[in-house]
Amino acid sequence: MAIEVFMPRMSDTMEEGKILKWLKKVGDQVELGDIIAEVETDKADMEMEALDAGVLTEIRAQEGESVPVGDIIALLGDATEVGKVGAAAPAAVKKATRPSDSPPEKKVRKLRDTTPKRKSTARKKGQRLLASPIVRKIAAERGIDLTTVPGSGPGGRIVKHDLEIPETPPGAASAEPHEIQTASSTDRVESRVEPFSRMRATIAKRMAESMRQAPHFYVTTEIDMSESVRLRTSLKLSDRVEAEVTYTHLLVKATAVALERHPSMNATFAGDGRELKSEINIGIAVALEDGLIVPVLHGCQKMSLLDVAAQAHALVERARTGKPTSKDLSGGTFTISNLGMYSVEHFTAVINPPQAAILATSAIKERPVVRDGQVVISRTMMVTLSCDHRVLDGATGARFLEELKSLLESPVGLMV
């Protein structure tokens, strides 16, 4: 009997996925846990694992097709069924599948004919190709073979800048004909429409929904980070600490402790009520070229500060290199967005639904403060908590921030 393979939900917000590449072909043996396909989700390009074992007897979703979560994309069976399902004929499969959202083939050929090719041999043989969905889309439209493009991003990742091409020669057709006419017919300002990547489109949709549906309110406080700075410096100098402890890690640990002491903050909106979560799973917002991804550190209430540092390093690295797991992108109960590395003094963040709150943290800067009636210079940080007023009230948010402030101003307790 055939086993149906469904498009899995690989993140909390995923509604559909695009098959980028099948890593198994019809007739191949598939074992439990094998990587059978690469899938583009709303968050990242991810590897899809087999949840059952068998022989791949039919492929129902072609490469380049977008398939809703829960739809059948392939069948597993035994070797005797391969010829019966007739899946080896691509044309037959294509008729049974959903329409592809890839550009029409005719359009792709036209762009390839009129766009200069980029040639390079800088990529090492066998090196994994790292490129975001928008980069892959632009490359496909311009006829650029990404395997010949040297990446200038982290870990050799190909970014949009790497796809820049010489200006179109006079008389040649342009792949980007959009133009704005000014008052003078001779003065024209060139513009182009850049299509959203799947990630950017999802961010646009969900953040607009969040602002429309969740009545936001904001609570801000200033935290003296002098002791946290000293603690981090000491840990950095210690040869007994393997993973570097950053301010983000201190924030995650302090937030986890504060959420334990104020459990109503660790909640999600649930229609006619709120769901108080038993586990503290903190999302760490990570900026990528095409948008934002929020990998989730699960079970923070059980972790020491050094555990947080080690696991968060690995989590963020997977996110930045395009290798997050489905667990990495699911199950968040609270989010931290830190822009301190950009010297930002203060900002507010939009809640990641259905979570009830998000913490925006800024740069640690030297500022004048009053201590014992004297003005002194101290290193402080502004933090703003955005809350969903359907789930939380101002006093609840204020008490949480007081707890967080106390923990970071006397951080020795975070080492326990």
Secondary structure, 3 states (H helix, E strand, C coil): CCEEEECCCCCCCCCEEEEEEECCCCCCEECCCCEEEEEECCCCEEEEECCCCEEEEEECCCCCCEEECCCEEEEEECHHHHHHHCCCCHHHHHHHCCCCCCCCHHHHHHHHHHCCCCCCCCCCCCCCCCECHHHHHHHHHHCCCHHHCCCCCHHHCECHHHHCCCCCCCCCCCCCCCEEECCCCCCEEECCCCCCCHHHHHHHHHHHHHHHHCCEEEEEEEEECHHHHHHHHHHHHCCCCCCCCCHHHHHHHHHHHHHHHCHHHCEEECCCCEEECCCCCEEECEEECCEEECCEECCHHHCCHHHHHHHHHHHHHHHHCCCCCCCCCCCCCEEEEECHHHCCCCCCCCCCCCECEEEEEEEEEEEEEEECCEEEEEEEEEEEEEEECCCCCHHHHHHHHHHHHHHHHCHHHHHC
